[in-house]
Amino acid sequence: MQSPGASDGASDGHTLDVYLTDDTHVADVRLDGESVYPTWFKIEWKETGELSAKIKGVRLATRYGDAITIHHEHRHQGPASAA
């Protein structure tokens, strides 16, 4: 019997979006569009360039078609004044 979210090679098409602030703190984490922050999660970068993740008992892997995206918020501070 498989645990919830365990993958046998078939994808459920999950999406994981991690939003970081300018100072690289986590601002939000969304699993299939639903905010689950704050919660424990991990993301692994594989030597093949693929990503895998585990959050709330759900396992995701880009090699099986899941989407794992890290968004970095860039705040525009306007043009620097000339001195």
Helices and strands as residue ranges (DSSP letters): E 15-20, E 26-31, E 34-35, E 41-45, E 51-55, E 58-61, G 62-64, E 67-72
